[in-house]
Structures are given as structure tokens and as C-alpha cells.
Amino acid sequence: MISSLAVTVGLLVQAAAHPVPARATRAPDPVRVWRSDSIAYVALREPGHLLLLLVDPIGRIQVLFPFGPYDSTGVDAGVPFTVPLPPEAQGNPATLIAVRSRWAFDFAALRGGAGGTWNYQDAWLLQPTAGDPLLALLDIADRVTDGRPYDYGGVRYSREGSVAALGPPVPPQVCLSCVRRGTAVAAAAAAPTNAVDCSNAALTNSFCGVNSGSVSITNAPQVVYQAAPPAAAAPAVYVPYFVPMSFHGDHRRFDRPMLPPPPPAAPPSFGAAYPIAPRLVVPSSTQLRSFAGRRH
């Protein structure tokens, strides 16, 4: 009895000398995000500007909040902030990232013109991703925060709808700036050959240049007895061209006679419309007698 009491008193003294420290309370995460059915929830430890991004099962990137690039992004802390989910993100594999910043975001690279919509067609940052979804969304966060510090929280859902490990961002295994240079290869040493001239050897039941090594047979060049005729040139066409020449006192064989030019034609008369007939002269009787006397 006395021994057990002494043991109990010793344990109490030892516990008083070495007190057990109280368990430290864990501070909440700066940003927490989760989904339930068709609603996404975001809880902030401190108030600030919020950006909620989504990557659907086929890699498409969507901006869930704000609804437009010109909308307000300020969110209070303490109360979870709710955002409706699109149908493709309900019950399917998805990655959600919530970004909180003390400063307003710069959405100049994501806007789609003066209409105040997200430019999913032309904005380079909003194009579908085939790599790590977390890395693609953090790239957008780096651009819209303009290099300022920010907090983020994310969650990844598997095909069964359960929460999967988000893990650190995985960079792509592609090095666009690497240049692979080929190594120089030494020239292979040529194998020794035996050059044998077998142009005048009789090869009946024998082989010229038989040796243990490789044999290279060199034949005498073929004698050319007649050279190939040159290509015929195009035949020349002779066209006779005679120039008539004449000299005074001399006649050439091919000279043509020089004919005098024809007299000029008389100009037509415009005085009368018809030609004038000659006048008929009738002899008188006296003249007829004289002609008759002369006849006798």
C-alpha cells in the first residue's frame, strides 16, 4: 500500500516538472476552394481581389469570376463566396484555382474588345491547354497580377468526382532553346586492297589475283576505234539576191531594159458634155462642072 502510494506521488512530481505543451492551432489557408454539385465555393482569410479559373476535362480554360473583365473583383473574408459552375464542370474531372491579390488585376490580355467579354478566340492565355492545368492557370495569374505577390488555392477532381492531389506545377518536358549538336565522327580507315591488273590474264579455270585479302580487279580501258560524229550543224539557206546595175555603153546580162515613161494623159475636157461633130462642106454646081470638065 505504501509502495503504490510512493509510485503515484513520484509520477505526479515528474509530470509537474515536465508539463505537456498545448497543441498549437493551425492557421487557415489564405485561399480555399471546393465544389458541391453545381456551385464552387471560395473562402479567403483576408479580403482582397478574387480571380477564379477553371480547366475542364478537355483542357479548355474558363474564367468563372469575375463574369466580365470590367466587373468588380473585391471579395470579403470570413464568409465563403459562391460561384455557379458550368455544366461541363459538374461531376467531371476539373481543376479549380482561386487567386487572391491585394491589388486589382490587369485583364488587358484577356479582354475581347469593347464589349466587355473574355476573348476565348484570340487571347493567347485563354487557349486550351494540353499540359499541366495548374501550370497553365498560374501562368495566367502571373500575367494579370503584373508581377505582384498573390495567394492562391486550388483543387483537382478526378474522373470519379473525388478530390485528387493537386501537387506542384509540372513544367513541360520541352526545351525550345536547346540546340543539339552532332558529334564529329572519325573517318573509317580504308581496308587494304590488292590492285591487280587482269586485262591480259587467261582466266580459264583460274582466278587472277587470288590472295587472302580482298581483291580489286582493274580492267584496261576500252579502246575507242572511232569517235562519235559531231552533231550536224543546221544547213545554211542560200537566197539569191541580184541588184540590177547598168553602165553607159555597156549591157549586163541581167539588166532590165529601161523603158521611157508613158506620156501624161490629157486632162479631161469640161467644156461640153458631148464631142463636136466635124462640119460637112457641100460643093456647089460650078465646082461640080469644073470637076467634070477636068475629068474629060
Backbone torsions as a table, in degrees:
resi	resn	phi	psi	omega
1	MET	NA	-47.5	-179.4
2	ILE	-67.7	-36.9	-179.9
3	SER	-65.2	-42.4	179.5
4	SER	-66.3	-34.9	177.6
5	LEU	-67.1	-37.4	178.4
6	ALA	-65.1	-38.5	178.3
7	VAL	-64.5	-40.1	-179.3
8	THR	-66.4	-40.9	178.7
9	VAL	-65.3	-37.5	178.1
10	GLY	-64.0	-40.1	178.7
11	LEU	-66.2	-36.6	178.4
12	LEU	-67.8	-38.8	177.9
13	VAL	-65.1	-39.9	179.6
14	GLN	-66.6	-38.4	178.5
15	ALA	-68.7	-34.4	178.4
16	ALA	-70.7	-31.7	179.1
17	ALA	-74.6	-28.9	-178.8
18	HIS	-124.4	81.2	-178.8
19	PRO	-69.6	147.0	178.3
20	VAL	-82.3	125.0	-179.0
21	PRO	-67.9	146.4	178.1
22	ALA	-69.7	145.3	-179.5
23	ARG	-69.9	127.3	-178.5
24	ALA	-72.3	137.1	177.5
25	THR	-75.8	136.0	-177.8
26	ARG	-83.5	130.1	179.3
27	ALA	-70.8	142.0	178.5
28	PRO	-65.6	156.1	178.8
29	ASP	-66.1	149.2	178.1
30	PRO	-60.2	-35.3	-178.9
31	VAL	-141.3	129.5	174.8
32	ARG	-127.3	140.5	-179.4
33	VAL	-140.8	140.7	176.2
34	TRP	-157.1	170.5	-179.6
35	ARG	-130.0	158.0	177.5
36	SER	-151.5	113.5	-177.4
37	ASP	59.0	-109.2	-176.2
38	SER	-112.1	19.6	-177.1
39	ILE	-126.0	137.3	172.1
40	ALA	-106.3	137.1	-177.8
41	TYR	-115.4	140.8	177.7
42	VAL	-133.7	128.0	177.9
43	ALA	-119.8	128.2	-179.3
44	LEU	-110.0	139.3	175.0
45	ARG	-77.1	-33.0	177.4
46	GLU	-130.3	148.3	178.7
47	PRO	-67.8	154.7	179.8
48	GLY	175.8	-166.5	178.7
49	HIS	-92.1	136.0	-172.2
50	LEU	-117.1	139.9	173.0
51	LEU	-134.1	122.4	-178.5
52	LEU	-115.0	122.4	-176.0
53	LEU	-119.9	153.9	-178.0
54	LEU	-138.1	142.4	169.5
55	VAL	-121.0	118.2	-176.5
56	ASP	-82.3	-179.1	-174.8
57	PRO	-62.1	-25.4	-178.7
58	ILE	-101.1	15.0	172.9
59	GLY	90.7	3.9	179.8
60	ARG	-75.2	138.4	-179.4
61	ILE	-100.1	132.6	178.2
62	GLN	-132.3	146.6	174.6
63	VAL	-98.3	110.8	-178.9
64	LEU	-84.2	-33.6	176.8
65	PHE	-149.0	133.8	0.5
66	PRO	-72.5	166.2	-177.1
67	PHE	-74.6	-23.2	176.4
68	GLY	-142.1	157.0	-177.6
69	PRO	-67.5	-14.2	-180.0
70	TYR	-105.0	4.0	179.6
71	ASP	-79.3	161.8	178.3
72	SER	-72.3	143.1	-177.6
73	THR	-116.7	4.8	-178.8
74	GLY	-73.4	132.7	-178.7
75	VAL	-134.2	139.5	177.7
76	ASP	-81.6	166.8	179.6
77	ALA	-102.8	164.2	175.1
78	GLY	95.3	-43.6	-177.0
79	VAL	-106.4	129.5	179.1
80	PRO	-59.9	138.6	179.8
81	PHE	-98.6	129.7	-175.3
82	THR	-105.9	141.5	178.6
83	VAL	-136.8	131.4	177.8
84	PRO	-69.5	144.7	179.8
85	LEU	-96.5	146.4	173.4
86	PRO	-71.2	161.4	-176.7
87	PRO	-59.8	-35.1	-177.6
88	GLU	-70.6	-13.2	179.6
89	ALA	-100.9	4.2	-178.1
90	GLN	-95.9	109.8	178.4
91	GLY	76.3	9.3	179.6
92	ASN	-114.7	164.7	174.4
93	PRO	-59.4	134.4	-177.6
94	ALA	-159.3	159.8	175.5
95	THR	-128.0	125.3	-179.6
96	LEU	-115.5	133.9	177.7
97	ILE	-130.3	127.2	175.2
98	ALA	-111.6	125.3	-177.2
99	VAL	-112.5	128.9	178.3
100	ARG	-119.0	131.2	-178.8
101	SER	-136.7	150.0	175.8
102	ARG	-77.0	-18.8	-177.7
103	TRP	-111.7	158.7	178.9
104	ALA	-68.8	150.0	-178.9
105	PHE	-82.5	155.7	175.6
106	ASP	-110.0	105.5	-176.5
107	PHE	-99.0	26.2	-177.3
108	ALA	-62.5	-33.1	-177.9
109	ALA	-82.8	-4.5	-176.7
110	LEU	-115.6	-8.9	-176.5
111	ARG	-76.1	150.2	-178.9
112	GLY	-110.0	44.0	176.7
113	GLY	103.6	-163.8	-175.4
114	ALA	-77.0	-10.4	-177.6
115	GLY	-73.9	-13.1	179.0
116	GLY	77.3	36.6	178.8
117	THR	-119.7	164.8	177.4
118	TRP	-79.3	136.0	-175.4
119	ASN	-90.6	80.8	179.8
120	TYR	-76.2	-13.3	-177.6
121	GLN	-87.9	-40.6	-171.4
122	ASP	-116.5	-19.8	-177.9
123	ALA	-68.6	125.6	-176.2
124	TRP	-66.0	-35.9	-177.3
125	LEU	-72.7	-21.6	-177.7
126	LEU	-98.7	10.7	178.1
127	GLN	-74.7	151.6	179.7
128	PRO	-57.9	145.7	-178.4
129	THR	-110.3	142.7	175.8
130	ALA	-110.1	2.4	180.0
131	GLY	-104.0	-142.8	-179.2
132	ASP	-75.3	123.0	-179.5
133	PRO	-62.1	-38.1	-179.6
134	LEU	-62.6	-41.8	179.7
135	LEU	-65.4	-39.3	179.5
136	ALA	-66.0	-40.0	-179.0
137	LEU	-73.3	-35.5	176.3
138	LEU	-68.9	-28.1	173.9
139	ASP	-64.1	-40.4	176.5
140	ILE	-65.1	-41.0	179.1
141	ALA	-62.7	-39.2	177.8
142	ASP	-63.6	-36.3	-177.7
143	ARG	-74.6	-44.2	-174.5
144	VAL	-76.5	-20.4	176.2
145	THR	-88.7	-6.5	175.3
146	ASP	57.6	40.0	175.9
147	GLY	82.1	0.7	178.7
148	ARG	-81.7	157.2	179.8
149	PRO	-69.6	150.3	179.2
150	TYR	-152.8	162.6	174.9
151	ASP	-111.5	149.6	178.3
152	TYR	-147.2	153.8	173.8
153	GLY	-139.0	147.2	-175.5
154	GLY	-145.2	163.9	177.4
155	VAL	-148.4	145.8	179.5
156	ARG	-126.4	132.2	-179.8
157	TYR	-110.3	136.4	-179.0
158	SER	-83.8	-175.8	-178.5
159	ARG	-66.3	-30.2	179.2
160	GLU	-80.9	-4.2	-179.2
161	GLY	91.4	-0.4	179.1
162	SER	-85.5	160.9	-179.6
163	VAL	-76.7	128.1	178.3
164	ALA	-106.3	162.5	179.5
165	ALA	-68.4	129.3	-180.0
166	LEU	-75.1	-45.7	175.8
167	GLY	70.5	171.3	177.8
168	PRO	-75.1	157.5	177.5
169	PRO	-65.4	137.3	-177.9
170	VAL	-106.0	114.8	178.6
171	PRO	-70.7	154.3	-179.9
172	PRO	-68.3	147.7	-179.5
173	GLN	-86.1	52.9	179.8
174	VAL	-133.6	129.7	177.6
175	CYS	-113.3	101.2	-177.7
176	LEU	-77.9	-17.7	-178.6
177	SER	-98.2	-0.7	-179.5
178	CYS	-81.7	141.9	176.9
179	VAL	-124.0	116.9	179.2
180	ARG	-90.4	119.2	-179.3
181	ARG	-101.5	135.4	179.5
182	GLY	-74.7	143.1	178.5
183	THR	-81.6	144.1	-179.8
184	ALA	-70.1	133.9	-179.0
185	VAL	-106.5	127.9	179.9
186	ALA	-67.9	143.1	-179.9
187	ALA	-68.1	133.9	-179.2
188	ALA	-70.5	137.4	179.9
189	ALA	-69.8	135.3	-179.5
190	ALA	-71.5	137.0	179.3
191	ALA	-70.8	139.5	-179.9
192	PRO	-65.8	136.6	179.2
193	THR	-125.8	155.8	176.9
194	ASN	-105.5	110.9	179.6
195	ALA	-84.2	117.8	-177.4
196	VAL	-125.3	131.3	176.9
197	ASP	-93.3	110.1	-177.8
198	CYS	-109.9	26.3	-178.8
199	SER	-70.1	-30.9	-178.8
200	ASN	-109.7	12.7	-177.2
201	ALA	-89.3	146.5	175.9
202	ALA	-90.1	115.1	-173.8
203	LEU	-101.7	29.7	177.3
204	THR	-81.2	116.9	-179.2
205	ASN	54.5	32.2	178.8
206	SER	-153.8	172.3	179.3
207	PHE	-136.5	130.1	-176.3
208	CYS	-84.4	127.9	174.8
209	GLY	85.9	32.3	179.4
210	VAL	-70.8	128.6	179.6
211	ASN	-154.9	168.2	179.0
212	SER	-70.8	-26.3	-179.9
213	GLY	-87.8	-175.2	177.8
214	SER	-75.4	151.4	-174.1
215	VAL	-120.9	133.2	174.4
216	SER	-116.9	114.9	-176.5
217	ILE	-90.6	125.4	179.3
218	THR	-109.4	116.1	178.0
219	ASN	-89.4	151.5	177.5
220	ALA	-68.9	147.3	-179.6
221	PRO	-65.5	143.6	-179.2
222	GLN	-70.6	134.4	-178.2
223	VAL	-78.0	132.3	178.2
224	VAL	-97.0	112.1	-177.1
225	TYR	-84.3	-31.5	-176.6
226	GLN	-145.5	126.6	-179.7
227	ALA	-74.1	150.6	178.8
228	ALA	-66.8	136.4	-178.9
229	PRO	-63.2	142.8	178.6
230	PRO	-66.6	158.9	179.4
231	ALA	-65.8	131.7	-178.9
232	ALA	-67.4	135.0	177.8
233	ALA	-77.3	160.8	179.5
234	ALA	-66.4	130.6	-178.4
235	PRO	-63.1	140.1	178.3
236	ALA	-81.3	137.5	179.9
237	VAL	-100.5	121.7	-178.7
238	TYR	-97.2	123.2	179.0
239	VAL	-116.1	113.5	179.8
240	PRO	-67.8	137.4	179.8
241	TYR	-138.5	105.9	-176.4
242	PHE	-103.4	131.7	175.8
243	VAL	-107.3	110.7	-179.1
244	PRO	-64.4	130.1	179.4
245	MET	-132.6	141.3	179.6
246	SER	-136.5	145.3	178.1
247	PHE	-127.4	153.0	179.7
248	HIS	-69.4	125.0	-179.8
249	GLY	84.9	5.5	-178.7
250	ASP	-137.1	146.6	179.5
251	HIS	-122.6	133.3	177.9
252	ARG	-98.6	160.5	-175.6
253	ARG	-71.6	-35.6	-174.7
254	PHE	-103.9	14.0	178.4
255	ASP	-76.2	140.8	175.0
256	ARG	-91.4	142.5	179.4
257	PRO	-65.7	137.2	179.7
258	MET	-88.0	107.1	-179.8
259	LEU	-87.9	143.8	178.5
260	PRO	-67.8	149.5	179.5
261	PRO	-67.3	144.8	179.5
262	PRO	-65.4	148.5	-179.7
263	PRO	-65.2	150.4	-179.9
264	PRO	-67.3	142.7	-179.9
265	ALA	-71.2	142.4	-179.6
266	ALA	-66.8	139.4	179.7
267	PRO	-67.0	144.8	-179.9
268	PRO	-65.7	146.8	-178.6
269	SER	-88.5	132.5	178.4
270	PHE	-110.5	10.6	-176.8
271	GLY	-76.4	-41.1	-177.5
272	ALA	-131.7	153.2	179.7
273	ALA	-77.6	-30.4	-178.9
274	TYR	-126.1	157.8	178.0
275	PRO	-72.5	148.8	-178.4
276	ILE	-84.2	124.2	-179.8
277	ALA	-72.3	147.3	179.3
278	PRO	-66.5	150.3	-178.0
279	ARG	-81.2	133.5	179.6
280	LEU	-90.0	123.8	179.9
281	VAL	-103.1	119.4	179.7
282	VAL	-99.0	124.7	-179.9
283	PRO	-71.1	149.0	-179.9
284	SER	-80.3	175.4	179.5
285	SER	-66.7	-37.5	178.0
286	THR	-61.2	-44.0	-179.8
287	GLN	-66.6	-32.7	179.0
288	LEU	-69.3	-36.8	178.0
289	ARG	-66.1	-44.8	179.6
290	SER	-60.5	-36.7	177.1
291	PHE	-68.1	-34.2	-179.8
292	ALA	-72.7	-38.3	177.7
293	GLY	-65.2	-33.3	-179.4
294	ARG	-70.5	-28.7	-178.2
295	ARG	-71.3	-32.6	177.7
296	HIS	-83.4	NA	NA
